[in-house]
Amino acid sequence: MKKIYPLIALAIVLLIAGYAGLDHYREVREQQQAQTAHLITRCVNQGLLSLFTLQKNDWEKNPELLRAEEERLDQRIAALPDAVLVDKPFADWQGALEICQRLTVNSNRLHKTIFRPLMEMAKKEMWSLKNAKSSQYQSRRKRTIYRTKIAAEAADRYLEDLRSDIDRLLDISRISAESRALAERQLQEAIFDKYRKGRFSKTRVLQYLERQETFYQLLADNPRGFTLRGGSLYFYNDKLHRQADDLNRALLQGEVDFFANWRQIVEQ
């Protein structure tokens, strides 16, 4: 009987140690899941903050911001792991890093799609009347208008495409189901409940672009029907004059609204 007591005591000690070890394991796993979700959420947020910086830009005055902001976003993302990670890397952490890297590449690519054509739209020489008869500028205008239409589609779908991108990367990632579920909850609360689609009007943007295209195509089709006098167009034909004048007036009135749309792609 006396031999049983030490065995019972040893069993109790082992049981307590087992529970303590299990609690410690659970605590570590919860911390790792929290770090994983936090890294992904902060990564997405940095991409959106980059978008807000680009939205506010005056592209005529600062056309180089797109390249500078791409570099800044890469630097901010590179600094995130050291700011978030506690202790040593773990399996879910590596998966989160891969998601973050892919999201950053995709964000920079999408920002180029949306804003690079706007850099061209802001170049005054592109739309200068003194270049109205230039076939070289006409080709550039056509390319820019086409790319800006694509940019408008991308701007209009920004948050939808971002969510789809995140969902796809989470689905194919190597992170655990628990970490993925926590990341999805945090992303909803910190990103998709916080940010919303802005007042970007694809309809008005496309309308402006159609007018631009029609106006310069009208001039390209009638190179002998007008000349430039004192910085203004002079038409030899009254009908052509009215058509061009109406279109040009609409363009001048719509220019401010056109550029204003790109400042409200996403809102808080």
C-alpha positions, 0 to 999 in steps of 0.5 A, spaced: 500 500 500 505 504 501 508 503 494 502 505 491 502 512 494 508 515 490 505 512 484 499 516 485 503 522 487 507 521 480 501 521 476 498 527 479 504 531 478 505 528 471 497 530 470 498 537 472 504 538 468 500 535 462 495 540 463 500 546 464 503 544 458 497 543 454 495 550 456 502 553 454 501 550 447 494 553 446 497 559 449 502 559 444 498 557 438 493 563 440 499 568 439 501 565 433 494 565 430 493 572 432 500 574 429 498 571 423 492 575 422 495 581 424 500 581 419 495 580 413 491 585 416 496 590 416 499 588 410 492 589 406 491 596 410 498 598 407 496 597 400 489 601 401 493 607 405 498 607 398 491 608 394 489 613 398 496 617 397 495 616 390 488 618 390 490 625 393 495 626 388 495 632 383 498 628 377 499 634 373 504 637 378 507 630 381 507 625 375 512 621 379 508 619 385 506 613 382 513 610 382 515 613 389 509 610 392 510 603 389 517 604 393 514 606 399 509 601 399 515 595 398 519 599 404 513 599 409 511 592 407 518 589 408 518 593 415 512 589 417 515 582 419 519 585 425 514 590 427 509 584 428 513 578 429 514 576 437 519 570 438 521 565 432 517 564 425 512 558 425 509 555 419 503 559 419 507 565 419 511 563 413 504 562 409 502 569 412 509 572 409 507 569 402 500 572 402 503 579 404 508 579 398 503 577 393 498 582 395 503 587 395 505 585 388 498 585 386 496 592 389 502 595 386 500 592 379 493 595 380 495 602 382 499 602 376 493 600 372 489 605 375 493 611 375 498 610 370 493 612 364 491 618 369 498 621 368 498 621 361 491 624 361 494 630 365 499 631 360 497 638 357 501 637 351 497 631 349 491 635 349 494 641 346 490 644 340 497 646 337 498 638 336 491 637 333 493 635 327 499 631 329 498 623 327 503 622 333 499 625 338 493 622 335 496 615 336 498 617 343 491 620 345 487 613 342 492 609 347 491 613 353 483 613 352 483 606 351 488 605 357 484 610 361 477 606 360 481 600 363 483 604 369 476 606 370 473 599 370 479 597 375 477 603 379 470 602 379 471 594 382 477 596 387 474 593 393 471 587 390 477 585 386 481 586 393 476 582 397 477 576 391 484 577 391 485 576 399 480 570 399 483 566 393 490 567 397 487 565 403 484 559 400 490 557 397 495 558 403 499 554 407 496 557 414 491 553 418 484 553 418 484 557 425 489 562 423 485 563 416 478 564 420 481 569 425 484 573 419 478 573 415 474 576 421 480 581 422 480 583 415 472 584 415 472 588 422 479 593 420 478 593 412 471 592 409 467 595 415 472 601 415 473 602 408 467 603 402 467 604 395 467 611 394 463 616 389 467 614 383 462 614 377 465 610 371 459 612 367 461 620 368 468 618 366 467 614 360 462 619 358 468 624 358 473 619 355 468 618 349 467 626 348 475 626 348 475 621 343 470 623 338 472 631 339 480 629 337 477 624 331 473 629 328 479 633 328 483 628 325 478 626 320 478 633 318 485 636 318 483 641 312 477 643 315 480 648 321 486 651 322 489 654 329 489 662 329 491 665 336 491 659 340 484 657 338 481 653 332 478 656 326 473 652 322 472 653 315 465 649 315 459 652 320 457 645 321 464 642 323 465 648 327 458 647 331 460 640 332 467 641 335 465 647 339 459 643 342 464 637 344 470 642 346 465 646 351 463 639 354 470 637 355 472 644 358 466 643 363 467 636 365 475 636 366 474 638 373 469 632 374 473 627 371 479 628 375 475 629 381 472 622 380 479 619 381 480 622 388 474 618 391 475 611 389 475 608 396 472 612 402 473 611 409 
